[in-house]
Amino acid sequence: MATGGFFDDDNVPPWDTWVGQFREDPEMPQQSQDYIISWVPPVFVEAVARGIQANPEYCIQWLEDSTTLMAQRLKDLR
């Protein structure tokens, strides 16, 4: 496993690293996209980077590469 177990078999990070679980458009749940924003402890950054590259579903990405509404809001806080 590329991440040394950081992500589980469903590509979910450990629950205690979650910043939050979000829904892109709560008014239209049939068209929404649910996602988790997670903090990656520094010791896991390289392993997570390998996991992102190895992920065949392309469902994991760095916040800086995300185009979700919450990612934009967080980027605007910088």
N, CA, C and O atoms as a GROMACS GRO file, in nm:
protein
  312
    1MET      N    1   0.085  -0.118   0.000
    1MET     CA    2   0.000   0.000   0.000
    1MET      C    3   0.090   0.124   0.000
    1MET      O    4   0.179   0.138   0.084
    2ALA      N    5   0.066   0.211  -0.093
    2ALA     CA    6   0.152   0.327  -0.116
    2ALA      C    7   0.157   0.424   0.003
    2ALA      O    8   0.258   0.492   0.023
    3THR      N    9   0.050   0.430   0.081
    3THR     CA   10   0.046   0.529   0.190
    3THR      C   11   0.084   0.471   0.325
    3THR      O   12   0.074   0.539   0.427
    4GLY      N   13   0.126   0.348   0.328
    4GLY     CA   14   0.162   0.286   0.455
    4GLY      C   15   0.043   0.272   0.548
    4GLY      O   16   0.059   0.268   0.670
    5GLY      N   17  -0.077   0.265   0.491
    5GLY     CA   18  -0.198   0.248   0.570
    5GLY      C   19  -0.267   0.377   0.610
    5GLY      O   20  -0.365   0.372   0.684
    6PHE      N   21  -0.219   0.492   0.564
    6PHE     CA   22  -0.286   0.617   0.600
    6PHE      C   23  -0.431   0.616   0.551
    6PHE      O   24  -0.522   0.652   0.627
    7PHE      N   25  -0.452   0.577   0.426
    7PHE     CA   26  -0.588   0.563   0.374
    7PHE      C   27  -0.633   0.418   0.390
    7PHE      O   28  -0.551   0.327   0.380
    8ASP      N   29  -0.762   0.397   0.416
    8ASP     CA   30  -0.812   0.260   0.424
    8ASP      C   31  -0.844   0.207   0.285
    8ASP      O   32  -0.812   0.272   0.185
    9ASP      N   33  -0.904   0.090   0.276
    9ASP     CA   34  -0.933   0.027   0.146
    9ASP      C   35  -1.031   0.107   0.062
    9ASP      O   36  -1.040   0.086  -0.059
   10ASP      N   37  -1.106   0.198   0.124
   10ASP     CA   38  -1.201   0.283   0.051
   10ASP      C   39  -1.146   0.423   0.027
   10ASP      O   40  -1.222   0.514  -0.008
   11ASN      N   41  -1.015   0.441   0.045
   11ASN     CA   42  -0.948   0.569   0.024
   11ASN      C   43  -0.988   0.675   0.126
   11ASN      O   44  -0.982   0.795   0.096
   12VAL      N   45  -1.029   0.633   0.243
   12VAL     CA   46  -1.071   0.725   0.348
   12VAL      C   47  -0.956   0.743   0.448
   12VAL      O   48  -0.898   0.645   0.495
   13PRO      N   49  -0.923   0.868   0.480
   13PRO     CA   50  -0.818   0.893   0.579
   13PRO      C   51  -0.868   0.863   0.719
   13PRO      O   52  -0.989   0.851   0.739
   14PRO      N   53  -0.778   0.850   0.818
   14PRO     CA   54  -0.822   0.823   0.954
   14PRO      C   55  -0.918   0.931   1.004
   14PRO      O   56  -0.898   1.049   0.979
   15TRP      N   57  -1.022   0.889   1.072
   15TRP     CA   58  -1.127   0.984   1.114
   15TRP      C   59  -1.073   1.095   1.202
   15TRP      O   60  -1.128   1.206   1.201
   16ASP      N   61  -0.966   1.069   1.277
   16ASP     CA   62  -0.916   1.174   1.366
   16ASP      C   63  -0.831   1.278   1.294
   16ASP      O   64  -0.777   1.369   1.358
   17THR      N   65  -0.819   1.266   1.161
   17THR     CA   66  -0.752   1.369   1.083
   17THR      C   67  -0.852   1.453   1.003
   17THR      O   68  -0.813   1.547   0.934
   18TRP      N   69  -0.980   1.419   1.013
   18TRP     CA   70  -1.082   1.491   0.937
   18TRP      C   71  -1.098   1.634   0.986
   18TRP      O   72  -1.112   1.659   1.106
   19VAL      N   73  -1.096   1.727   0.893
   19VAL     CA   74  -1.132   1.865   0.922
   19VAL      C   75  -1.283   1.876   0.915
   19VAL      O   76  -1.345   1.947   0.994
   20GLY      N   77  -1.341   1.806   0.817
   20GLY     CA   78  -1.486   1.804   0.803
   20GLY      C   79  -1.530   1.724   0.684
   20GLY      O   80  -1.451   1.695   0.593
   21GLN      N   81  -1.657   1.688   0.684
   21GLN     CA   82  -1.719   1.622   0.570
   21GLN      C   83  -1.817   1.722   0.511
   21GLN      O   84  -1.895   1.783   0.583
   22PHE      N   85  -1.811   1.738   0.380
   22PHE     CA   86  -1.888   1.844   0.315
   22PHE      C   87  -1.969   1.790   0.198
   22PHE      O   88  -1.936   1.686   0.141
   23ARG      N   89  -2.074   1.862   0.165
   23ARG     CA   90  -2.155   1.833   0.047
   23ARG      C   91  -2.152   1.959  -0.037
   23ARG      O   92  -2.184   2.068   0.010
   24GLU      N   93  -2.115   1.943  -0.161
   24GLU     CA   94  -2.096   2.058  -0.249
   24GLU      C   95  -2.224   2.140  -0.267
   24GLU      O   96  -2.219   2.262  -0.264
   25ASP      N   97  -2.338   2.073  -0.287
   25ASP     CA   98  -2.463   2.146  -0.308
   25ASP      C   99  -2.574   2.080  -0.227
   25ASP      O  100  -2.643   1.991  -0.277
   26PRO      N  101  -2.594   2.123  -0.102
   26PRO     CA  102  -2.694   2.059  -0.017
   26PRO      C  103  -2.838   2.078  -0.067
   26PRO      O  104  -2.927   2.004  -0.025
   27GLU      N  105  -2.862   2.175  -0.153
   27GLU     CA  106  -2.998   2.197  -0.207
   27GLU      C  107  -3.033   2.096  -0.315
   27GLU      O  108  -3.151   2.077  -0.345
   28MET      N  109  -2.934   2.031  -0.373
   28MET     CA  110  -2.958   1.936  -0.481
   28MET      C  111  -2.880   1.807  -0.452
   28MET      O  112  -2.781   1.778  -0.519
   29PRO      N  113  -2.924   1.729  -0.352
   29PRO     CA  114  -2.847   1.611  -0.311
   29PRO      C  115  -2.826   1.509  -0.422
   29PRO      O  116  -2.727   1.435  -0.419
   30GLN      N  117  -2.917   1.501  -0.518
   30GLN     CA  118  -2.900   1.405  -0.626
   30GLN      C  119  -2.784   1.444  -0.719
   30GLN      O  120  -2.736   1.361  -0.795
   31GLN      N  121  -2.741   1.569  -0.714
   31GLN     CA  122  -2.630   1.615  -0.797
   31GLN      C  123  -2.509   1.656  -0.714
   31GLN      O  124  -2.412   1.711  -0.767
   32SER      N  125  -2.514   1.629  -0.585
   32SER     CA  126  -2.408   1.676  -0.497
   32SER      C  127  -2.286   1.586  -0.503
   32SER      O  128  -2.289   1.474  -0.554
   33GLN      N  129  -2.179   1.638  -0.449
   33GLN     CA  130  -2.055   1.565  -0.437
   33GLN      C  131  -2.013   1.573  -0.292
   33GLN      O  132  -1.979   1.681  -0.242
   34ASP      N  133  -2.014   1.460  -0.223
   34ASP     CA  134  -1.970   1.455  -0.084
   34ASP      C  135  -1.819   1.433  -0.081
   34ASP      O  136  -1.764   1.358  -0.162
   35TYR      N  137  -1.754   1.499   0.013
   35TYR     CA  138  -1.609   1.482   0.024
   35TYR      C  139  -1.564   1.515   0.165
   35TYR      O  140  -1.634   1.579   0.243
   36ILE      N  141  -1.444   1.468   0.196
   36ILE     CA  142  -1.382   1.490   0.326
   36ILE      C  143  -1.257   1.574   0.305
   36ILE      O  144  -1.180   1.550   0.212
   37ILE      N  145  -1.238   1.673   0.391
   37ILE     CA  146  -1.111   1.745   0.396
   37ILE      C  147  -1.040   1.695   0.521
   37ILE      O  148  -1.095   1.693   0.630
   38SER      N  149  -0.916   1.655   0.501
   38SER     CA  150  -0.838   1.593   0.607
   38SER      C  151  -0.704   1.663   0.624
   38SER      O  152  -0.646   1.712   0.528
   39TRP      N  153  -0.658   1.668   0.748
   39TRP     CA  154  -0.524   1.718   0.778
   39TRP      C  155  -0.428   1.602   0.765
   39TRP      O  156  -0.456   1.492   0.814
   40VAL      N  157  -0.316   1.624   0.701
   40VAL     CA  158  -0.214   1.520   0.687
   40VAL      C  159  -0.096   1.558   0.777
   40VAL      O  160  -0.029   1.658   0.753
   41PRO      N  161  -0.070   1.477   0.881
   41PRO     CA  162   0.046   1.505   0.966
   41PRO      C  163   0.174   1.504   0.883
   41PRO      O  164   0.187   1.424   0.791
   42PRO      N  165   0.267   1.592   0.914
   42PRO     CA  166   0.390   1.604   0.834
   42PRO      C  167   0.462   1.471   0.809
   42PRO      O  168   0.519   1.452   0.702
   43VAL      N  169   0.460   1.381   0.904
   43VAL     CA  170   0.529   1.253   0.887
   43VAL      C  171   0.467   1.169   0.774
   43VAL      O  172   0.533   1.080   0.721
   44PHE      N  173   0.341   1.196   0.738
   44PHE     CA  174   0.273   1.120   0.634
   44PHE      C  175   0.267   1.190   0.498
   44PHE      O  176   0.214   1.132   0.403
   45VAL      N  177   0.318   1.310   0.486
   45VAL     CA  178   0.304   1.388   0.362
   45VAL      C  179   0.361   1.313   0.241
   45VAL      O  180   0.295   1.305   0.137
   46GLU      N  181   0.479   1.259   0.252
   46GLU     CA  182   0.540   1.188   0.138
   46GLU      C  183   0.460   1.063   0.103
   46GLU      O  184   0.438   1.035  -0.015
   47ALA      N  185   0.416   0.988   0.203
   47ALA     CA  186   0.338   0.867   0.177
   47ALA      C  187   0.205   0.900   0.113
   47ALA      O  188   0.160   0.831   0.022
   48VAL      N  189   0.140   1.007   0.160
   48VAL     CA  190   0.013   1.048   0.101
   48VAL      C  191   0.034   1.095  -0.043
   48VAL      O  192  -0.049   1.067  -0.129
   49ALA      N  193   0.142   1.165  -0.070
   49ALA     CA  194   0.172   1.208  -0.208
   49ALA      C  195   0.186   1.086  -0.298
   49ALA      O  196   0.135   1.086  -0.410
   50ARG      N  197   0.253   0.982  -0.250
   50ARG     CA  198   0.265   0.858  -0.329
   50ARG      C  199   0.127   0.795  -0.350
   50ARG      O  200   0.097   0.745  -0.458
   51GLY      N  201   0.045   0.798  -0.245
   51GLY     CA  202  -0.089   0.742  -0.256
   51GLY      C  203  -0.177   0.817  -0.354
   51GLY      O  204  -0.254   0.755  -0.428
   52ILE      N  205  -0.165   0.948  -0.356
   52ILE     CA  206  -0.242   1.028  -0.452
   52ILE      C  207  -0.202   0.990  -0.594
   52ILE      O  208  -0.289   0.974  -0.681
   53GLN      N  209  -0.073   0.976  -0.619
   53GLN     CA  210  -0.027   0.939  -0.753
   53GLN      C  211  -0.069   0.798  -0.791
   53GLN      O  212  -0.096   0.771  -0.908
   54ALA      N  213  -0.075   0.707  -0.695
   54ALA     CA  214  -0.107   0.568  -0.722
   54ALA      C  215  -0.257   0.540  -0.725
   54ALA      O  216  -0.298   0.432  -0.766
   55ASN      N  217  -0.339   0.634  -0.682
   55ASN     CA  218  -0.483   0.611  -0.668
   55ASN      C  219  -0.551   0.601  -0.804
   55ASN      O  220  -0.560   0.701  -0.875
   56PRO      N  221  -0.600   0.481  -0.843
   56PRO     CA  222  -0.659   0.463  -0.976
   56PRO      C  223  -0.794   0.532  -0.994
   56PRO      O  224  -0.836   0.559  -1.106
   57GLU      N  225  -0.864   0.560  -0.882
   57GLU     CA  226  -0.995   0.625  -0.893
   57GLU      C  227  -0.985   0.777  -0.903
   57GLU      O  228  -1.085   0.844  -0.932
   58TYR      N  229  -0.867   0.831  -0.880
   58TYR     CA  230  -0.846   0.977  -0.882
   58TYR      C  231  -0.942   1.049  -0.788
   58TYR      O  232  -0.993   1.156  -0.819
   59CYS      N  233  -0.966   0.989  -0.671
   59CYS     CA  234  -1.061   1.047  -0.576
   59CYS      C  235  -0.992   1.112  -0.457
   59CYS      O  236  -1.058   1.155  -0.362
   60ILE      N  237  -0.859   1.119  -0.461
   60ILE     CA  238  -0.783   1.183  -0.354
   60ILE      C  239  -0.700   1.293  -0.417
   60ILE      O  240  -0.637   1.272  -0.521
   61GLN      N  241  -0.698   1.410  -0.355
   61GLN     CA  242  -0.617   1.520  -0.408
   61GLN      C  243  -0.579   1.614  -0.296
   61GLN      O  244  -0.642   1.618  -0.190
   62TRP      N  245  -0.476   1.690  -0.320
   62TRP     CA  246  -0.436   1.794  -0.225
   62TRP      C  247  -0.536   1.908  -0.232
   62TRP      O  248  -0.595   1.933  -0.337
   63LEU      N  249  -0.556   1.975  -0.121
   63LEU     CA  250  -0.649   2.088  -0.116
   63LEU      C  251  -0.613   2.193  -0.221
   63LEU      O  252  -0.702   2.250  -0.285
   64GLU      N  253  -0.486   2.219  -0.239
   64GLU     CA  254  -0.444   2.321  -0.336
   64GLU      C  255  -0.482   2.285  -0.479
   64GLU      O  256  -0.488   2.374  -0.564
   65ASP      N  257  -0.509   2.158  -0.507
   65ASP     CA  258  -0.548   2.116  -0.641
   65ASP      C  259  -0.700   2.103  -0.656
   65ASP      O  260  -0.749   2.077  -0.766
   66SER      N  261  -0.772   2.121  -0.548
   66SER     CA  262  -0.918   2.102  -0.549
   66SER      C  263  -0.990   2.225  -0.601
   66SER      O  264  -0.946   2.338  -0.581
   67THR      N  265  -1.102   2.201  -0.669
   67THR     CA  266  -1.186   2.310  -0.718
   67THR      C  267  -1.320   2.316  -0.645
   67THR      O  268  -1.411   2.386  -0.690
   68THR      N  269  -1.334   2.243  -0.535
   68THR     CA  270  -1.459   2.246  -0.461
   68THR      C  271  -1.481   2.384  -0.399
   68THR      O  272  -1.388   2.462  -0.383
   69LEU      N  273  -1.606   2.411  -0.366
   69LEU     CA  274  -1.641   2.540  -0.306
   69LEU      C  275  -1.570   2.559  -0.172
   69LEU      O  276  -1.518   2.668  -0.145
   70MET      N  277  -1.566   2.456  -0.089
   70MET     CA  278  -1.500   2.468   0.041
   70MET      C  279  -1.350   2.492   0.023
   70MET      O  280  -1.291   2.571   0.097
   71ALA      N  281  -1.288   2.426  -0.072
   71ALA     CA  282  -1.145   2.450  -0.098
   71ALA      C  283  -1.122   2.595  -0.137
   71ALA      O  284  -1.026   2.657  -0.092
   72GLN      N  285  -1.209   2.649  -0.220
   72GLN     CA  286  -1.196   2.790  -0.260
   72GLN      C  287  -1.210   2.882  -0.140
   72GLN      O  288  -1.134   2.978  -0.125
   73ARG      N  289  -1.305   2.852  -0.054
   73ARG     CA  290  -1.325   2.934   0.066
   73ARG      C  291  -1.201   2.930   0.157
   73ARG      O  292  -1.158   3.033   0.209
   74LEU      N  293  -1.146   2.811   0.174
   74LEU     CA  294  -1.028   2.798   0.258
   74LEU      C  295  -0.906   2.869   0.196
   74LEU      O  296  -0.826   2.930   0.267
   75LYS      N  297  -0.892   2.859   0.065
   75LYS     CA  298  -0.782   2.928  -0.003
   75LYS      C  299  -0.796   3.079   0.011
   75LYS      O  300  -0.696   3.150   0.024
   76ASP      N  301  -0.919   3.128   0.008
   76ASP     CA  302  -0.944   3.272   0.022
   76ASP      C  303  -0.904   3.325   0.159
   76ASP      O  304  -0.880   3.445   0.174
   77LEU      N  305  -0.898   3.238   0.259
   77LEU     CA  306  -0.860   3.279   0.394
   77LEU      C  307  -0.710   3.304   0.409
   77LEU      O  308  -0.667   3.364   0.507
   78ARG      N  309  -0.633   3.261   0.314
   78ARG     CA  310  -0.486   3.279   0.322
   78ARG      C  311  -0.448   3.422   0.319
   78ARG      O  312  -0.329   3.454   0.326
   0.00000   0.00000   0.00000
